Amino acid sequence: MKKKLLIVATVCASLFVVAPAVSVSAAEVESESQVQTIQNDDIGIAPCADEIVTKFRLYKKTKLQYRRWNQTRGYWVDKDWIDMN
């Protein structure tokens, strides 16, 4: 037990002696290179998601129904018309 304690104490003491002797320095970086600005005004916002439009119809003059249309890709999202009431 005394041998382990002596080894731990030696390691800790060596760290206190070696640590101040090691100097760590970071390279200086110009602040201008870190700032990124967009100067091109031609860049616009482009939507990534599909645009879904809900279409309604009155079926047989009594039932109100709806169906979703994918405006972006040009197809029906729903297989059949869905009754509202």
N, C-alpha and C positions, 0 to 999 in steps of 0.2 A: 504494500500500500504506500509506503514511504517512497518507494522507487517511482511509482506512477505520479505521485504528487511532485517529486523532484523533476521529472520529465516535463510535466505540464508547466511548472514554474519556469523552467529553462526556456521552453518554447515561448511563453508569454514575455519573458524578459528580452529574448532575442527580437521579438516583434517590436518592442518599445525602442530598441536600439537601431534596428534596420529601417523602420517606417519613416522616421524623420530624415534619413539620408536619401531616401528615394523621392525624387521630385517629379511630380506629374504636371505637365503643362498642356494646355489646349491650344490649338491653332486659332489664330484670330481670323474671323470671317467678316468681310465687308457687309454692312447692313443693306447695301443696295442690291446685292445678289440674292438676298433672302426674300425680298419683296417681289412678288409676281403680279403684274398688272396686265389686264386685257386691254389692248389699245385698238383692237379691231371691232368696229361698230357694226359690222355686217353679220355678226353671230346673233342668231335669234333663238328663242325658246321653242324647242320641238317636243310635242307630246310623245310619250313613249307608250301609253296605254291606248287601247282601241276605244273609239267613240261609239257608245251604245245608245241608240235612239229607241224610244218606246212608241210603237204604232198602235192606234186604236181603231176599232171598227164596230159597227152596230150590225150584228148578225140576225137575220130574219126579222128585223125591225123590233126585236125584243131584248136580245142579249148583247150586253156591252162586253167586248173582248179586247185583249191586248196581246202584242207579240213584240219581242225585242229584235231590232235590226242592227247589225254591225256596220256602221257607217264607214269605217276605215277599210274593211276588207270586202264588204259587199255581199253578205250572206245573213240568213236568219239565224239568230242565236237559239231561239226556241223552235222545237220541231213542229208544234201545233199551236193554234190560238188558245189562249187561256181565258176562261170566263171571269169577269169582274164580280158578278153577283150571282 
